[in-house]
Amino acid sequence: MRDLNEDVRLLHERYTAFVRARQAAVHSYVGYDQSIKRLRTHVGEALQRVDTLLARQGQVIEAVAIDELNTRRQRLEAYQVQARYAVADSYDRALKQHAGGGTP
């Protein structure tokens, strides 16, 4: 029974220490309510601005990517025209050489 009484006494001391620590923590935040509310509002506004800027940035990146893809498409079309011309020129030269009796 004495051992149990000692355990109960130790638990009671720990509980009392816990209650004191909790009360000290609560009292240490007294007076910060307005500051915390103001900061929460400020953070909320900042998050809204960040969301807006992210959307704008996405639009700008999309526009740049579309521009780049259009430029590449135009370049490929130009290469295709050049390749067709080169093939036609080679074909014409081959025909002339063949028609001329095999001499260049």
C-alpha positions in Angstrom: 0.0 0.0 0.0 2.9 2.3 0.8 4.4 1.7 -2.7 1.1 2.6 -4.2 0.8 5.8 -2.1 4.3 6.8 -3.3 3.3 6.2 -6.9 0.1 8.3 -6.4 2.1 11.1 -4.8 4.6 11.1 -7.8 1.7 11.2 -10.3 0.0 14.0 -8.4 3.3 16.0 -8.5 3.6 15.4 -12.2 0.0 16.4 -12.8 0.4 19.6 -10.7 3.6 20.5 -12.7 1.7 19.9 -15.9 -1.2 22.2 -14.8 1.3 24.9 -13.9 3.1 24.6 -17.2 -0.2 24.7 -19.1 -1.3 27.8 -17.2 2.0 29.5 -17.8 1.7 28.8 -21.5 -1.8 30.2 -21.7 -0.8 33.3 -19.7 2.3 33.9 -21.9 0.0 34.3 -25.0 -2.2 36.9 -23.3 -2.3 40.1 -25.3 -1.2 38.6 -28.6 -4.7 37.9 -29.9 -4.9 41.1 -32.0 -1.4 40.6 -33.3 -2.1 37.0 -34.3 -5.4 38.0 -36.0 -3.6 40.8 -37.9 -0.9 38.4 -39.0 -3.4 35.8 -40.1 -5.2 38.4 -42.2 -1.8 39.5 -43.7 -0.9 36.0 -44.5 -4.3 35.3 -46.1 -3.9 38.4 -48.3 -0.4 37.4 -49.2 -1.6 33.9 -50.2 -4.2 35.5 -52.4 -1.6 37.6 -54.1 0.7 34.6 -54.6 -2.2 32.6 -56.2 -2.9 35.6 -58.6 0.8 35.8 -59.5 1.1 32.1 -60.0 -1.9 32.2 -62.4 -0.3 35.2 -64.3 3.0 33.5 -64.4 1.4 30.3 -65.8 -0.2 32.4 -68.6 3.0 34.1 -69.5 4.9 30.8 -69.6 2.1 29.4 -71.8 2.3 32.3 -74.2 6.1 32.0 -74.4 5.9 28.3 -75.1 3.3 28.8 -77.8 5.5 31.5 -79.4 8.5 29.2 -79.3 6.5 26.3 -80.8 5.2 28.5 -83.6 8.7 29.7 -84.4 9.9 26.1 -84.5 7.0 25.1 -86.8 7.8 27.9 -89.2 11.5 26.9 -89.2 10.5 23.2 -89.9 8.2 24.3 -92.7 11.1 26.3 -94.2 13.4 23.3 -93.9 10.7 21.2 -95.6 10.5 23.6 -98.5 14.3 23.6 -98.8 14.4 19.8 -98.7 11.8 19.5 -101.4 13.7 22.0 -103.6 17.0 20.0 -103.1 15.3 16.7 -104.0 13.7 18.3 -107.1 17.1 19.8 -108.1 18.8 16.4 -107.6 16.2 14.7 -109.6 16.5 17.3 -112.4 20.3 16.9 -112.5 20.0 13.1 -112.5 17.6 13.3 -115.5 19.9 15.7 -117.4 22.9 13.4 -116.7 20.9 10.4 -117.8 19.6 12.1 -120.9 23.0 13.4 -121.8 24.4 9.9 -122.1 25.9 9.6 -118.6 28.3 12.5 -118.7 28.0 15.3 -116.1 
